[in-house]
Amino acid sequence: MSAATPQPQMLVIFGASGDLARRKLFPALYSLHVQQLLPRPFLMLGIGRTQYDDEMFRAEVMKDLDLFVPKAAGEHPQERLCFANSFYYQQLSTNDGADYARLAARMEQLQRDNELPDNVVYYLSTPPALSQQIPVFLAQHNLHREHNGFKRLVIEKPFGSDGVSARALHELLHKHFEERQLYRIDHYLGKETVQNLIVLRFANTLFDTVWDYRHIEYVEITAAESIGVEKRAGYFDSSGIIRDMIQNHLLQVLALAAMDPPQQFDSACVHAETLKVLRGLRPLSATELQNNVIFGQYTASHVRGESVPGYRDEPDVPADSHTETYAAIKLYLNHSRWYNVPFYLRAGKRLPTRVTEIVIHFKRCPHPVLGTLPGALPNQLIIRIQPDEGVLMTFGLKEPGGGFHVKNVSMDFHYKDLAKTAIADAYERLLLDCMSGDATLFASGDAVEACWDFIDPILAWKNSSARLFGYPAGTWGPNEADAMMARDGRTWRYPCKNLAADGDYCEL
């Protein structure tokens, strides 16, 4: 959790009756409340179109907590009511600028009645179009001014649909807010294992000294989902897996995995180092686009005895849709640390299991004899982001008995083994950080633009002449993605739900 203690403040959530607020934000805030990490005093003002009064809204929050937060052993029967009593509600036409005068008056009244300073965090849990309107309306009523306290604006992805729209969004935001006030949230960066990646690398000489092209053969980053598009077909079909997962989540994780050591572990230094990586993404040539980028779309299949529809048969998906539900990319960095080291990224829906992980493949032992012994395999470092969060290292040992036969063994650490340590949900960490003013785990505007600079040519090629390959639901993607790896003499790792080495028992 953030080391800083948040000052007394108000959290204003636009879209407070929406799915994200109900499933993620309210449970995360309740967990912070139970841990006594919320600022004191603190209140939350929910904004929405639904006509609630304060008591009706609090009753809805209580229902959401009962639905999404299991009651802990020994939990006080009045704990949830105590938490919900700090919630207020304001009905607002969020796309009507004149209506924000009522919001300004309500905020002033709540701050006066609760003896709160003028410290406010605005959280936009809203559709992308409103992310461009709400900041303007806030500014029109001087709700962005920092005369007597801080004002921060939290924005959910997507941050534009391409480089042009992303830059237009950033220019609009910067007309009314300073960059230091903007918190572009990526929940992947709030996951404990992503943060631990920084410590693992730089706090251990064992890894820090071998984290470069001299010792690493290649890097895999996988983000797999076993579900389909669920109820998000309207959004996903206009987005695709490249925009939904790779442009933001995977490239940001890559930047943390590949960055140089920051001078200090604060937002400015960490952002500077990750930006160097993202600006160093080597643009793909026409030949690389054809050979090193694979698009796929899941087709109908049977998974665990159940019939699963293909993507084009999902509700609200056009019958001729060419939206990719899978993508694999081989890329390089223009960075001396990573000279000629390929990074393989893949993300997809309807794959065998839900898993996100980074795999560092070290080079084979250079010893002319020991490196070629039977069973000798290159070392792997597997950093599991979700689920079964942890770290696994593979290395070779001599099998007992005569001769020198090598057996590949694993050494692992699982966060679940820390029985007395609660792993914070990503939204817990990020909400507390933005309330504390720590932007380290939030994306900067420059980083977002650098990601789009790399992704835009891939999307342009996809929309012009790229082929789309089918893969049966429940498999690891199209054969062409395996062929891309095979040309390099490599294979993908096929991870399981539990963190285990390839070939070991696993739960799917």
N, C-alpha and C positions, 0 to 999 in steps of 0.2 A: 504494500500500500504506500501511497504517497507519504513522504516524511513530514511534509508541511501540514499544520493544523488549519483547516479551512476557517475563514472568518465568518461571522454571522452573515446570512444572506438569504435571498429568495431564489428558488429555482422555478422558472416559468417554462412549462412544457406545452408547446403547440402540438395539437394532435393527441391530447391526453386521453381521448376515448378510443384511440386506435390500437391495433394489435401489438405494435412494438412496445408501446407504453405499458399495456396490460401484461404482456408476457415477459418483458425484460426489464423495463425501467423501474416499475413499482417493486417487483421482487428484489432488484438490486438495491434500491433505496431502503427497503425494509431490512435487508441484511446489514447494511451500514448502520441503520438505526439500532439494531440488536447489538452490534459490536461497539456502539457508542462512538461512531466515527463521523456522524453527521455534525455539521456546525451547530452551535448553540448561541442564540436562538436560530431556528431554521423553519421555513415554511415553503410549501410547494403550491404554486398556482397553476391549475390545469386550464388549458384553453381549448375550446372546441365549438363545433356548431350545435351539438346536442344541447337541449335546454334542461340542464341540471341546476339545482341550487347546491350550496355547499354540502348539506346533509345527504342529499341524493348521491352526489359524487363520492362522498366518503363511503357510503354503503356499497357503491360499485367497486371501489378500491378494496374494500374488505372481501367482497366476493372474488375478486381477482387473486388476492392473496391466498384465500382458501383453495382456489383452483390450481394455482401454480407454485405455491410454497408449502411443502409439507410441514406440519407442526412438529417442532423439536421437542424432545423429551425435557420436561421441566419448564416449558415455556409458560410464562404467566398468562392467565386467561384474558387479561386486559391489555396485553402488550400490543396487539394489532390495532385495537381501538385507540390506544394512546398514540400510535404512529399515524393512523388515519386522521386524527384530529388536527394534525399539522397541515392537512390538505385543504385547499380552497378551489373554487371553480369560477370561471368567467366565460359565459357564452359570448362568442365573437364571430362575426363574419370576417374570416381571416383575409379574404381577397377584397375587402372594402376598407380602403384607407381611412375613411372618416370614422369608422367604428373604433379605431385605435385610441380615440380620445377617452372612451369609456375604460379601456384597458389602463391607460395612464392614470386615470382617476382612481381606479380600483387598487392599483399597485401602491399609489401614494397613501391611500387609506390603510391598507394592510401593513405597510411599513410603519405608519404612525401608531396604529393600534397595538402592534407587536414590538414596538421600540426597536425596529430593525434599521440598520444603516442602508444606504442606497447601493448595496452590492447585489447584482443580479446576474444569473446565468440563464440565458435563453436557449432552450433545446428545441430544435426543429425536427420533431418526429412527424414529418409531413411529406406529401408527394413532392417530387423535384420541382415542379412549377412553382409551388409556394415558397421554396427556398430562395427563389429570385424575387418574390413579392414581399414577404414578411420583413426582411432587413430594410427595405426601402420605407415601408410604412412605419417601422420602429423609429427610423431616423427622422421621418416627417414630424413625429411627435416628441422628438428629443429624448427618446427612450434609450438611445445609444450613448448619451453624453456621460462622461466620467467626472463630473464636477465634485461629487461627494462620495464616490465609491466606484468600484470596477463594474464593467459591463462585458460579458463574454457571450459569444454566439457559437453554439455547437451545431454542426451540420452533418447529417447522415449522407452517405453515398447514395446515388452516383454524383460525382463532381463533374458534371457534363457528360455528354455522350461521345465526344471526340475532342481533339485538341482545341478546335475553334470555339466550341461551346464552353469548354472548361475555362479558357482564357476570358471569354465574355463574362462568365459567372464571377471569376476572380476580380475582374475590373469593376463589376457592379458592387461586389462586397467591399472592395477597397475604397469606393467612393464614400462609404459611410462608417466603416470599421477599419481599425488598424490591424495589420497581420497578427500582432500579438494578442488581439481579442478573438481571433478566429480559431476554432477547434474543429478540425475535420476528422470525424471519428471513424476509425476502422477497427471493429471489434476484434479482428484477428490479432492486432498489436497489443490488445489488453490481456491476451491469454498468458498464463503464468509461464508456460514453456517457451514462448516467444521471447519473453523478457529474460528468462534464464539462459537463453542462447548467448546473450551479451556476457553474462557472468561466466558461463562455461568456457567461452573463448578467451576472455581477457584476464580471468582470475586464476587460470591454470596454465603453467608453463608447458605442461604436457601437450596441450592443444595449440596454444598461441604460437609456439615455435614451428609448428608443422602446417599452419593454416595458409598455404600458398601453393603455387604451381609446381614447386619442387617436390612436393609430397602428395598432392591431391590429384587424382586422375580425372574425376568428374563429379558433378553434384546433381542429385535428383531432388526435386520439390514436387510433392503430390498433394492434391486436394481432391479427395474422392467423396461423393455422396451416393448413398444407396437409394435415396428417394428420387422421384421424378420432379416435375415442375409443380406438383401439388396445386395450390390455388393461385399461383403466381404466373400463369400462362400469359396473361395480358402483358405483364411487364417483361417476362423472360423472352418472349418471342421477338420483342423489339430490341432486346439486349444481347442475348447469347452468352455463352460461358466465358468468352474472351473479356467482354465488358464486365460481366457479373463477378468473376473470380480472379482472372489473371491480371488484368490491368491494375487492379488495386491490391487485393490481398496477397497474391503470390509474388508480385514484384516488390512489394514492401517487405515481405519476409526475406526475399532474396537480398535486398539491400542490407538488412540487419546481419544476414549470414556472411556477406562479402565485404562489409565496410572495414576500414582501417580503425585502429583504436582511437576513440575520441579523447581530446585533451582533458575533458571533464565529462561527467555523466549528467549533463543538463540538456535541456531541449535545444539550445543553440548549437552546441558541439555535436550532439547526436544527429541533428538534422543536417548539419554541414557534411558529415561523413557519409550519411545515407544518400544525400543528394549527389555526391561525387560518383557513387556507384550507379545511380539511376541515369545520370548524364553520360556515364560511360557505357551504357548498353549499346553494343555495336549494331548499327542498322543492318537489317537483313538484305542481302543482294537478291536479285531476281532468281538466281539459281538456288539460293538458300531458302527463299520463300517456297519454291516448288519441292525441295527435298527435306526441309527441316521444320515444316509446319504442317500438321495433320489436323483436319477437322472431321468430327464424327457426329452422328445423330442416332440415338438408340431406337431400335426396332422392337416389335412385339416378341415376347419370349415367355417362358415359364421359369419362375424363380421360386425355389423352395416349394414346389408343387402348386404354385398359384400362377394364373395367367396374368401377365403384365402387358398393358397396351404399349404400342410404339408411340413415339413423341407426337407424330402427326395425328394419332387417334385420341390424344388427350383433349379434354374439354377446352374450347376457346383457342385451339391451335389450328391454323389454316392447313388444309389437306395437302398443300404443296409447299409447306414451309421449308426453307433452307437454313433455318437457324441452327447453329451448332450447339449440341449439348455436351460435346467433348472436344478438347483441343490439347495438342501436345506441341511444344516448341523447343527446339534446340537453339541456344544462343550463346554468345560470348561477350565478355566485358573488355573494353579498352582500358585496362588497368594492369599495371606491372605485377601486382600480386597474383593476378589470375591469368597470366599469359598462356593462351592456348588451352585453357581449361573450359570444357563445355559445361553449360548448365542445361539440364533437361527439366522442363516444366510441363506438368499435365494436370488437368482438372476435368471433371466430368460428373454427369448425373447418371443414375441407374447403373452404377458400378457395384461390385460385389459387397462392399462395406463402406461405412463412413469412416474416413481417416484422413488426417493431414499430418505430413511429416517431411522432414529434411533428411536426406541420406548423403553423407560425405563418403565417397569411395576413394580410399587412399591407394597410392601406387603399389604395385607388387614389390615384395622384398627384392632388392637388387643383388643379393648374394647369389653367385652362380650355381651354388649347390642347394643351400637351404631354401632359396626362393622357388626352386623347381621340385621340391620334394612332393611325393604323393599326398594330396589333401591340402597342400598349402594354398591358401586363398588370400587375396588382399584384405586388409582391415576395412571395416565399415564402422562409421559412427552414425547412429540413427537417433534423431531428435524428434520425438513424437509430440506433436502439438495437441492433437485430440484424436480419439479418446484415449484412455489408459495412458495419460500423460507421463512422460519419462524419457530416459536416455538409455540406449543400448550400444555397447561396443563389442565388436567381434574381433577375435585374434586367434592365432594358431598355437597349439601346445602339442608336445610329443605324446602320442598314444602309449600307454603302458605296454611293456613287452620289448621284444627284440626289434632291432632296426630303428630307423627314423621315419616313422609314419606320422604325419601331422593331422591333428584333429582340430576342426574349427569350433571354438567355444565362445560363449557370450558372457558378458558381465553387464548387469542392468541395474537401473534405479527407477522405481515407480513412485510418483507422488502419492499414490494411495497408500504406500507403506508408512507414510508419515501420519500415523493414526491421530495424533493430537494437533495436527496442523490443518486448518481449513484453507482450501484453495479458493481464492476469490474468483467469482465469476468475472468475465471480461468487462461487463458493464459496471460492476461494482468498482473495479479498479479505475476505469476511465471516467466514471461520474465523479469519484472522489478526486481524481487528478484535475479535472477541469474546475471543480469547486475550489481546489487548492491553488490553481494557477500554474500547474505543471503540464506543459504541452509536449513533453518528451515522446509520449506514445501516440501522438496525433500527427497526421500527415501535414506537411507544409504545402503551400500553394505551388512553390517551385517544384517540389517532388511530384505533385499530381501532374503538372505540365510535362515534366520529363518522362513520366510513364506514358502519357498520351503520345509524345513525340516518337516513342518506340512502337507503340501499338497501332497508331493510325495507318502506316503503310501495310501492316498485316491485315487490317480490316478492309482497306481499299483493294488489296489483292483478293481477299475472300469474296468480296462483292462483285469482282470482275471475272475471274477465271479459275478460282480454286475449286477443287473437287471436294465433295462431301461424302464421306464413307459411312455406311451403316454398321452398327454393332448390336448384337442381341442384348437386351436388358439383362443385367446380372453378370456381364462379362467385363473384362478390363479394357474395353475400347476396341477400335478397329485394328485389324491385322497390320495395317499400314504403319501404325505407331510402333508396333514391335519390329517391323522391317526397318524403320528408321534407326532404331537402336542396333539391330543386327548388322547393319552396314558398318557400324563402328566397332563390331565385335563385342557388343554389350547387350545386356538384357535389363528390363525394368525389374525393380523389386516389387513383389506382390504382397503388400502388407495385409495384416489381419486386424480384426477389432482389438485384440490384445497385442501388446508390444512384444514381438518375438522375432527371432532370426528367420530368414527364409528357410522353408522346409520343416520348421518346427511345428508342433501342434498349435492350432489357433482356433479361435472362435469367430465365425463369420456372422 
